[in-house]
């Protein structure tokens, strides 16, 4: 049985400008600025943080109109320092220069791409010349070239695609569908799709989805009444390999998001976010999970319960070896979590 104990760390809950829904978070490379999207009023928050992750200054900027629904944020590799955004209601993809050196300077839009088919862009990811986008409102996945926007593929899916990730081995793309208990596979060679069933015994509601060791990893949020504390990965042959948390607080966690430790190759660590987003009884927690050398067995779990509960914890990122940030959707807060072990 995995060892279970509380994580050693320090939490700061930073207040942001008030919004009904605070969503995604990224840190601008080579800066001390964190960007946060607020969907409900389509605002991009620029927050300057100190060495402890405490917000020391903040500015907020309207992106589009108040009803444009700024949602997805992804750092660009092709254009270092710039960020891809989605405007869900406006059906737009934007490449933005956040201009982090001047906190009060509005972000500059450098490219605007209209979604050519489908609607409701949520997640956006950059893969070379291509953007992969989940179209939440029309239940589809879009691949579109940001170099030649007439070059695109539209893949109908089941309700509702949330994240998209490329498999590290077979190089195909997968998308979690939170209302369908299935994950869609997109074969990039044949452009055919298939559905991968999540075993009922594991749980339901796949949300978080990222590339990682041995495959594409996912979290299961569970239902409106219970979580199952389950994560898993899809191997190169599309077999689902689930893992069940066993610690007292982890075993029924409603797991929404995940990120691999930046030193995962050596420390075999995965970080999870448990959320009350659909289940008001669920605990909002950060969970550190350590695996064995082959990623076949969980060997330890460390749980940190956020001070503010029923915050609908939403996203988690790692920005340094001991520094993490998480968003609280319902409380307009940016959580700084610094580990000491």
C-alpha positions as CSV (number, residue, x, y, z in Angstrom):
1,X,0.0,0.0,0.0
2,X,1.3,3.5,-0.8
3,X,2.6,5.6,2.0
4,X,0.2,8.5,2.8
5,X,1.2,11.7,4.6
6,X,0.6,15.4,4.4
7,X,2.7,17.4,2.0
8,X,5.3,19.8,3.4
9,X,4.7,23.2,1.9
10,X,3.6,26.8,2.2
11,X,0.3,28.1,0.7
12,X,-0.6,31.7,-0.2
13,X,-4.1,32.4,-1.5
14,X,-3.6,35.6,-3.6
15,X,-6.7,37.7,-4.3
16,X,-7.3,38.6,-7.9
17,X,-9.8,41.1,-9.4
18,X,-13.3,39.7,-8.7
19,X,-14.9,37.5,-11.4
20,X,-17.5,34.8,-11.3
21,X,-15.1,32.4,-13.1
22,X,-11.3,32.4,-12.8
23,X,-9.9,29.8,-15.2
24,X,-6.5,29.1,-16.8
25,X,-3.0,30.1,-15.6
26,X,0.5,30.4,-17.3
27,X,3.7,32.0,-16.3
28,X,5.4,34.2,-18.9
29,X,8.9,32.8,-19.4
30,X,11.9,34.8,-18.2
31,X,9.7,37.1,-16.2
32,X,7.9,37.4,-12.8
33,X,4.5,37.7,-14.4
34,X,1.7,35.1,-14.2
35,X,-1.3,35.4,-16.5
36,X,-4.8,34.3,-15.5
37,X,-7.9,34.1,-17.7
38,X,-11.3,35.1,-16.2
39,X,-14.0,33.7,-18.5
40,X,-17.1,35.4,-17.0
41,X,-16.0,38.9,-17.9
42,X,-13.3,38.0,-20.5
43,X,-10.5,39.6,-18.6
44,X,-6.8,38.7,-18.7
45,X,-5.0,39.3,-15.4
46,X,-1.3,40.2,-15.3
47,X,0.0,39.4,-11.8
48,X,3.6,40.1,-10.7
49,X,4.8,37.6,-8.1
50,X,7.7,37.6,-5.7
51,X,10.1,34.8,-4.9
52,X,7.5,33.2,-2.6
53,X,4.7,33.3,-5.1
54,X,2.9,36.2,-3.5
55,X,1.2,38.6,-5.8
56,X,2.8,42.1,-5.4
57,X,1.0,43.9,-8.2
58,X,-1.8,43.2,-10.6
59,X,-3.4,44.7,-13.7
60,X,-6.5,43.4,-15.6
61,X,-7.4,43.9,-19.3
62,X,-10.5,43.3,-21.3
63,X,-9.9,40.9,-24.1
64,X,-12.6,41.3,-26.7
65,X,-15.8,42.4,-25.1
66,X,-17.1,41.5,-21.7
67,X,-19.1,38.6,-23.3
68,X,-16.2,37.2,-25.4
69,X,-15.4,34.5,-22.8
70,X,-11.6,34.5,-22.6
71,X,-10.8,30.9,-21.7
72,X,-7.7,28.9,-22.9
73,X,-4.1,30.0,-22.3
74,X,-1.0,28.3,-23.8
75,X,2.6,29.4,-24.0
76,X,3.9,29.5,-27.6
77,X,7.1,27.7,-28.4
78,X,7.2,29.0,-32.0
79,X,6.9,32.6,-30.7
80,X,8.8,32.6,-27.4
81,X,7.2,34.9,-24.8
82,X,3.9,35.0,-26.6
83,X,0.7,33.3,-25.5
84,X,-2.2,31.7,-27.4
85,X,-5.7,32.5,-26.1
86,X,-9.2,31.3,-26.9
87,X,-12.3,33.5,-27.0
88,X,-15.0,30.9,-26.6
89,X,-18.0,33.0,-27.4
90,X,-16.3,35.0,-30.2
91,X,-15.0,31.8,-31.8
92,X,-11.5,33.2,-32.0
93,X,-7.9,32.1,-31.4
94,X,-5.5,34.9,-30.6
95,X,-1.7,35.1,-30.4
96,X,-0.9,37.7,-27.8
97,X,2.3,39.5,-26.6
98,X,1.6,39.9,-22.9
99,X,4.3,42.6,-22.6
100,X,5.3,41.5,-19.0
101,X,7.9,44.1,-18.4
102,X,5.3,46.8,-18.1
103,X,2.5,45.5,-16.0
104,X,0.1,48.3,-16.8
105,X,0.6,47.9,-20.6
106,X,-2.3,46.1,-22.3
107,X,-1.4,42.8,-24.1
108,X,-0.9,43.2,-27.8
109,X,-2.8,40.9,-30.2
110,X,-0.4,39.8,-32.9
111,X,-2.6,37.3,-34.7
112,X,-6.3,36.5,-34.9
113,X,-7.7,33.3,-36.3
114,X,-11.4,32.7,-36.8
115,X,-12.5,29.1,-36.0
116,X,-13.4,28.0,-39.5
117,X,-15.9,25.2,-38.5
118,X,-17.6,24.4,-35.2
119,X,-17.7,26.7,-32.2
120,X,-16.7,27.3,-28.6
121,X,-12.9,27.0,-28.4
122,X,-11.7,25.9,-25.0
123,X,-8.2,24.4,-24.8
124,X,-5.5,25.4,-27.3
125,X,-2.2,23.7,-27.8
126,X,0.7,24.5,-30.2
127,X,2.4,21.7,-32.1
128,X,4.8,23.1,-34.6
129,X,2.8,24.9,-37.3
130,X,-0.4,23.4,-36.0
131,X,-2.9,24.4,-33.3
132,X,-5.1,21.7,-31.7
133,X,-8.2,23.1,-30.2
134,X,-11.1,21.6,-28.3
135,X,-14.4,23.0,-29.5
136,X,-16.5,22.6,-26.4
137,X,-19.7,24.2,-27.6
138,X,-20.0,22.1,-30.7
139,X,-18.4,18.9,-29.4
140,X,-15.5,18.7,-31.9
141,X,-11.7,18.9,-32.1
142,X,-10.0,21.2,-34.5
143,X,-6.5,21.1,-36.0
144,X,-5.6,24.3,-37.8
145,X,-2.3,25.7,-39.2
146,X,-1.4,29.0,-37.7
147,X,0.8,29.6,-40.8
148,X,-2.0,28.8,-43.4
149,X,-5.4,29.0,-41.7
150,X,-7.1,27.4,-44.7
151,X,-5.3,24.2,-43.8
152,X,-7.4,22.6,-41.1
153,X,-9.2,19.4,-40.1
154,X,-12.4,19.2,-38.1
155,X,-13.2,16.1,-36.1
156,X,-16.7,15.6,-34.6
157,X,-16.5,14.2,-31.1
158,X,-18.9,13.3,-28.2
159,X,-19.9,15.9,-25.6
160,X,-17.7,17.7,-24.5
161,X,-14.1,17.8,-25.6
162,X,-12.0,19.5,-22.9
163,X,-8.2,19.0,-23.4
164,X,-6.2,17.7,-26.3
165,X,-2.8,15.9,-26.0
166,X,-0.4,14.1,-28.3
167,X,0.7,10.6,-27.4
168,X,4.4,10.5,-26.8
169,X,4.8,7.1,-28.5
170,X,2.2,6.6,-31.3
171,X,2.0,10.4,-32.0
172,X,-1.8,10.4,-32.4
173,X,-3.9,13.0,-30.6
174,X,-6.5,12.4,-27.9
175,X,-9.2,14.5,-26.2
176,X,-11.0,14.1,-23.0
177,X,-14.8,14.3,-23.3
178,X,-16.2,15.1,-19.9
179,X,-19.9,14.3,-20.6
180,X,-19.3,11.0,-22.3
181,X,-16.9,8.9,-20.0
182,X,-14.8,8.4,-23.2
183,X,-11.7,9.8,-24.7
184,X,-11.5,10.3,-28.5
185,X,-8.5,9.2,-30.4
186,X,-7.5,11.0,-33.7
187,X,-5.3,9.0,-36.0
188,X,-3.2,11.7,-37.7
189,X,-2.2,9.4,-40.6
190,X,-5.7,8.3,-41.6
191,X,-7.6,11.2,-40.1
192,X,-10.0,8.7,-38.6
193,X,-11.4,8.8,-35.1
194,X,-12.3,6.2,-32.5
195,X,-13.6,6.2,-29.0
196,X,-11.8,4.8,-26.0
197,X,-14.1,3.7,-23.1
198,X,-13.2,4.5,-19.5
199,X,-13.9,1.4,-17.5
200,X,-17.0,1.9,-15.3
201,X,-15.1,0.4,-12.4
202,X,-12.5,3.2,-12.6
203,X,-15.0,6.1,-12.6
204,X,-16.4,8.7,-14.9
205,X,-15.9,12.2,-16.3
206,X,-12.4,12.4,-17.9
207,X,-11.2,16.0,-17.7
208,X,-7.5,16.6,-17.3
209,X,-5.4,15.1,-20.1
210,X,-1.7,15.6,-20.8
211,X,1.2,13.7,-22.4
212,X,3.5,11.9,-20.0
213,X,5.6,8.8,-19.5
214,X,4.3,5.8,-21.4
215,X,1.2,7.5,-22.8
216,X,-1.5,10.1,-22.4
217,X,-2.5,10.6,-18.8
218,X,-6.0,11.6,-17.6
219,X,-7.9,12.4,-14.4
220,X,-11.5,11.3,-13.5
221,X,-13.6,14.0,-11.9
222,X,-16.4,11.6,-10.9
223,X,-20.1,12.5,-10.4
224,X,-22.0,15.3,-8.7
225,X,-22.1,13.2,-5.5
226,X,-18.8,11.3,-5.4
227,X,-15.2,11.1,-6.7
228,X,-13.2,7.9,-7.2
229,X,-9.7,9.2,-6.7
230,X,-8.7,7.7,-10.1
231,X,-6.1,8.7,-12.7
232,X,-4.7,6.6,-15.5
233,X,-2.9,6.6,-18.9
234,X,-3.6,5.3,-22.4
235,X,-0.7,3.3,-23.7
236,X,0.6,3.1,-27.2
237,X,-1.9,0.3,-28.0
238,X,-4.8,2.3,-26.5
239,X,-5.2,0.1,-23.5
240,X,-6.4,2.1,-20.4
241,X,-4.2,1.7,-17.3
242,X,-6.0,3.1,-14.3
243,X,-4.5,3.9,-10.8
244,X,-6.6,4.4,-7.7
245,X,-5.5,6.6,-4.9
246,X,-5.7,4.9,-1.5
247,X,-4.9,7.6,1.1
248,X,-7.8,8.7,3.4
249,X,-8.4,12.0,1.6
250,X,-7.2,10.8,-1.9
251,X,-9.4,7.7,-2.3
252,X,-12.6,9.7,-3.0
253,X,-11.0,12.8,-4.5
254,X,-12.7,14.5,-7.5
255,X,-9.6,14.9,-9.7
256,X,-9.9,17.7,-12.3
257,X,-6.4,18.6,-13.5
258,X,-2.8,17.3,-13.4
259,X,0.8,18.2,-14.2
260,X,4.0,16.1,-14.2
261,X,6.8,17.4,-12.1
262,X,9.5,19.1,-14.1
263,X,11.9,16.5,-12.7
264,X,9.5,13.6,-13.3
265,X,12.2,11.6,-15.2
266,X,14.1,11.3,-11.9
267,X,11.6,11.8,-9.1
268,X,8.6,9.9,-10.8
269,X,6.2,12.5,-9.4
270,X,2.7,13.6,-10.7
271,X,0.7,16.5,-9.2
272,X,-3.1,16.4,-9.1
273,X,-5.8,18.9,-8.4
274,X,-8.9,17.8,-6.6
275,X,-11.9,20.1,-7.1
276,X,-15.4,20.8,-5.8
277,X,-16.4,22.1,-9.3
278,X,-19.3,19.7,-9.7
279,X,-19.5,18.1,-6.2
280,X,-19.9,20.6,-3.4
281,X,-18.8,17.8,-0.9
282,X,-15.5,17.3,-2.6
283,X,-12.3,18.7,-1.1
284,X,-10.2,21.2,-3.0
285,X,-6.7,19.7,-2.7
286,X,-3.3,19.5,-4.2
287,X,-2.0,15.9,-4.2
288,X,1.5,14.8,-4.9
289,X,1.7,11.2,-6.2
290,X,5.0,9.4,-6.5
291,X,5.4,6.2,-8.6
292,X,7.9,3.4,-8.8
293,X,10.7,3.6,-11.4
294,X,8.6,2.0,-14.2
295,X,5.4,4.1,-13.6
296,X,3.5,0.9,-12.7
297,X,2.6,1.5,-9.1
298,X,1.9,4.4,-6.8
299,X,4.3,4.3,-3.9
300,X,3.3,7.5,-1.9
301,X,0.7,10.1,-1.7
302,X,1.0,13.6,-0.1
303,X,-2.2,15.6,0.3
304,X,-2.5,19.4,0.9
305,X,-6.0,20.7,1.6
306,X,-6.5,24.3,0.4
307,X,-7.4,26.7,3.2
308,X,-10.5,28.0,1.3
309,X,-12.9,25.2,0.4
310,X,-15.7,25.0,-2.1
311,X,-13.5,27.2,-4.3
312,X,-13.9,24.9,-7.4
313,X,-10.1,24.5,-7.8
314,X,-9.4,24.6,-11.5
315,X,-5.9,24.4,-12.9
316,X,-2.4,23.7,-11.6
317,X,1.0,24.5,-13.1
318,X,4.6,24.2,-12.0
319,X,6.9,27.1,-12.6
320,X,10.1,26.1,-10.7
321,X,11.3,23.0,-8.9
322,X,9.5,24.0,-5.7
323,X,6.9,26.5,-7.0
324,X,3.3,25.7,-8.1
325,X,0.3,27.9,-8.9
326,X,-3.3,26.9,-9.0
327,X,-6.5,28.8,-9.8
328,X,-9.7,28.9,-7.7
329,X,-12.6,29.3,-10.2
330,X,-15.2,30.4,-7.7
331,X,-13.2,32.7,-5.4
332,X,-11.1,34.8,-7.8
333,X,-7.8,33.6,-6.2
334,X,-4.4,32.5,-7.4
335,X,-2.9,29.9,-5.1
336,X,0.9,29.8,-4.6
337,X,2.1,26.5,-3.3
338,X,5.8,26.1,-2.4
339,X,7.2,22.7,-1.4
340,X,9.9,22.3,1.2
341,X,10.6,18.6,0.5
